[in-house]
Amino acid sequence: MIRMIARLGAIGLGLLLFVPLHYSWKLAGRRSPWPQAFLGFAARRCGLRVTVGGTPVAGSVLFAANHESWLDILAIGGVTGASFVAKDEVRRLPMVGWLAGLNATLYVVRAARHQVQAQADQIRDKLAEGGKVALFPEGTVDATRDVLPFRASLFASLYPPIPAVVVQPVALDYGAATATIAWLDDESMAGNVRRILSRLGTIPVTLAFLAPIDPAAAEDRKALAAMAREEIVAALASAAPAHPL
């Protein structure tokens, strides 16, 4: 309990520093670097020790990653500064929804199939403006290193292809810690957060930024989703070398 309180207190102090800086940048009409800085700061306070392999695409890109935990957002966001695609329920979570809004999160309603194209268009507009977007195409978390099939619907945002916009698969690997940080079926969100923040020691995670995929090289969104998944599966199987961040 003491460990959890200490970590939450440190994150709270970080908010007191980063949020005013973020709003001052916004008021000045400048692109704010502070959401990314806060996510990286929060990642370390939660015990993450991020190792990076490969090179994140510098331009407009859709990052497609496997999904193991809410910690994934801190790790990827702290390294890339990308906006995330999240289920609409996140918007209504106390504090979490507000923080997600600061990072320009894009929301989707999974049950509303008739809105899929409109939701894909949100992502397309962000990418066309030169933005970076991160997506977890599995749509859920898994307590193993297995990569579930990728949902192809939101890859429709890349068709017809946008000039110079690529998909970059990202393989997240917590190694032996995967089972201990995963969100279990019978566990509440608060229970998972409490368990992770109370955990002794650090949590190593590797982010492997893999070869970018040109959407024009895939026949359609389903083929594109399958290609991204195949790269991630292969990377996890081979444990690609990485360098400390």
Steps between C-alpha positions, in 0.01 A plus 500: 500500500783740586671425169179566307433828682856616437470428128162670470633798693794533262267485199277765662798730547588442136152616399548821697810567293405376153137614470571876541787466254269326253236772518759777471628342176145468368417861583809606309377304197792258516500121478524379858770239579373461855247216463781284363734615777237420764432152360872421510524637855195300613643186341811519716301582812289187437819296490539459124849482357459543126744358247466608136589296194483636148413858410153657533381661177555876525218608271129432487444139606251253638671291768335156535601314817412187692322573827592365843409768758403864556873543555538467120359852462761648731781315325402576140378853572816590689716391207294618201266778613220335300129551559319179590185335375291395801156362566240766576462387864843647577364850435267466802753367751579749779842663454603242237259645243629852563862389466418310180347818362823692563674252271237546223364146535269380221197307625316213335170331587562131440134400508401759238592320179318761293748760630815311401562709189451827691742378767754400236460845347603658834826308486546584132457872565759489780751317278435729204587795725840343566413346835608179668233254615540181704253214473464167684330290229447195724229704672569345840784390729627146539684341795745322270752598234263366233386763249128484434361558149503866399169674438525654156219757518703807599772423245240628254628846599795439268293432186537649255868530606613839627830615346800441733284344777604152611410239759778409743447180702623520859574184700461549876668236712492490880673163499453303820299787652216462246283275715547715812400833342217377275140591575342175619145403406356530853695812594363853521687791344566646846624162620741467209638852552539435872679170441745645247579815698554294815740268319855476630777587257495617141322373188721465192327543165643497150345705219617369165417744220482279192521554125236752384232377260375706208120451486525504121697173524199325657188413305260628764459572871479131592825422324662804663389388846631150437838632380540716812411208728742265322790741559418523871463124542835443329672766714371352825610155389852615417547742793655770282800682652433842654680789667415662837302827489 
